[in-house]
């Protein structure tokens, strides 16, 4: 039995990953800041601490065969905060893994890393990949770059799916943008496949649900319309309008203490035209295949939301401003 050390296990992606690895009989060890966020059975395998706690990191990786790094921040107060969470956190964990002689390190980055000039978040994810390579030269470290991740349990894309179900869909994106998506169980299976591959795959690998060329927003709206029973109209908001809305959302967030629905610093990512995955051959190297395209994944996700009361059953569409999700700790 191999031992797998995991960060970000309390998040959206982390919970699905734990389920996938546990089903394969792996011994798991989880770095957790708040044990109450884990299921009772998972709490027996925790190492309390954070990515800035060297002693906790040493305990996490001690005699571990593989490290899977899912923790990170998608929102922060500025570049220095992103650097602390995404770059220094990765560097600290990689250094601990190197000292412990860990066989393989799997780093969950983001497709945003291929465009580091867009935002502080994108820059921090690109720099986290460099930090990993610097700490683990010549060893097996694999970088995975998922696109938008969605599925049961995800609060980050809930506002977006709510908006897609409206009769008038307001989108802060360009009309010609194309995006790749991946359902969370497919992502968890990809991470598990990389961790278990006999040979070390060479990345980075951009992931998707296998839809060639990704999706247009018309594709996504049409798929949602089949669930709402409508033929919604779509309005693509000019970036100047979205900027005003983001300023207003930021003010409301400061007054309420809640995170903003539309973050000003995310707009360059939202208006970037190409977020389509570039297949780097992960399937050929590991045997992993995605199984869930957006129409099926959307149906599963909406049913889960309704079952949990996140969406009303009688009225699948509820008014809410649009949001846009990436992976994070607490989500990813």
C-alpha positions, 0 to 999 in steps of 0.5 A, a space after each residue: 500500500 502506498 502513502 499519498 500526502 494531500 493538500 487542499 483535501 477539504 476543498 471541492 476538488 480535494 473531497 472528490 480526489 480523496 474519494 477516488 484515491 480511497 476507493 483504490 486502497 491508497 493510504 492517505 495523509 491530509 494537511 488540514 487547517 480546519 479538521 471540522 471540514 472533513 468527514 469523520 472517517 477522514 479526520 483520523 488521517 490528518 496533519 494539522 497545519 498550513 503550507 507555511 508550517 515547516 514542521 507540519 509539512 515535514 510530518 505530512 510528507 514523511 515516508 510518503 510515496 506521492 504528494 498531491 498539491 491541490 491547495 491554493 488561492 483564487 482570490 486574494 488582496 493583491 500580488 503579495 497575498 497570491 505569492 504567499 499562498 500559491 508560490 511560497 506555499 508550493 515552494 515550501 511543500 516541494 522543499 519538504 518533499 525533496 528533503 523526505 525523498 518523495 517519489 512523485 509530486 503532482 501539482 494542480 495548477 491552472 490553465 491561467 498559468 499559460 497567460 501569466 501577464 493577465 492577472 496576479 492569480 495567473 502570474 502566481 500559478 505560473 510562478 508556482 510551477 517554476 518554484 516546484 521545478 526549482 525545488 525538485 530538479 531531476 525528480 518526478 514532478 507533474 503539473 496539471 492545468 485544469 480549465 473551469 472545474 464544475 460538479 456536485 459540491 461546487 459553490 464557485 460555479 453555482 452563480 454562473 449556472 444560475 445565470 445560464 438558466 435565466 431567460 436573459 443571460 448576462 455574460 461578462 465575456 467576449 462573444 467569440 470566447 471558447 472555453 474548455 471544461 472538466 467535470 470534477 470526477 474526471 479531474 479527480 480520476 486524472 490526478 489519481 492516474 498521474 499519481 499511479 502511472 508506472 513512469 513519470 509523465 512529462 507535463 504540463 498537461 492541460 485537461 478537459 472533458 475531451 470536447 475538441 475545440 472546447 465550447 462557445 457560450 452559445 453551446 453552454 447556454 443552449 445546454 442550460 436552456 434544455 433544463 430551464 425549458 427556455 430559449 434564453 437570450 444572451 447579452 455579452 457585456 462590454 468590458 467597460 460595463 463589467 468593470 463598473 459592475 465589478 466596482 459596485 460588487 467590490 463595494 458591496 462585498 466590503 460592506 457585507 464582508 462576503 466575497 464579491 460576485 464579480 471581482 475586478 482583478 478577474 476581468 482580464 481572464 474573463 475577457 481572454 478569448 482562448 481558454 481551450 485545452 491543448 491536449 499534451 497526450 496525458 491519455 496516451 501516457 496514463 490511460 486516463 480518459 474523460 467520461 463526462 461532457 457538459 450536457 451530462 455533467 450539467 444535468 448531474 450538477 443541477 440535480 445535486 444542487 436542487 437536492 441540496 437546496 442550492 437551487 429550488 426544484 420548482 423554479 430551476 432558474 433563480 436571480 443571481 449575478 454571474 460568477 466565474 469559477 476556477 479551482 481553489 482550496 475550499 473548492 479546489 
